[in-house]
Amino acid sequence: MTLLDQSTWQGKAFSGGWTEPAGGQAAVIEPATGTELGRVGIASPADIAAAVREAGGPELDRRRIEVRDPIKTLGSHQVRVRLHPDVSAAVDIEITAS
């Protein structure tokens, strides 16, 4: 199998290996025809917490990570982490293709 083989990565998230994303999947639709081209993973709070942990960051409870809209695109996104009922922090994350 290679990265060119869609069965290796289609509908999965990469976190040290191709796995089912905790946030589920979303269809990739061709705008002109409406044809489904494939499926991509959605980065969920659980995926974000796992990535932070694997990068050597602090242990985060996925329930304290607030994602405004499901993250389905590459690039920079901002999420909020509730540290205390009265304290939250904005955290910038970068979703990249692997």
Secondary structure as GFF3:
##gff-version 3
##sequence-region A 1 98
A	DSSP	alpha_helix	6	9	.	.	.	ID=ss1
A	DSSP	beta_strand	13	14	.	.	.	ID=ss2
A	DSSP	beta_strand	18	19	.	.	.	ID=ss3
A	DSSP	beta_strand	25	29	.	.	.	ID=ss4
A	DSSP	beta_strand	36	41	.	.	.	ID=ss5
A	DSSP	alpha_helix	45	54	.	.	.	ID=ss6
A	DSSP	three_ten_helix	62	64	.	.	.	ID=ss7
A	DSSP	beta_strand	65	66	.	.	.	ID=ss8
A	DSSP	beta_strand	75	84	.	.	.	ID=ss9
A	DSSP	beta_strand	87	95	.	.	.	ID=ss10
###
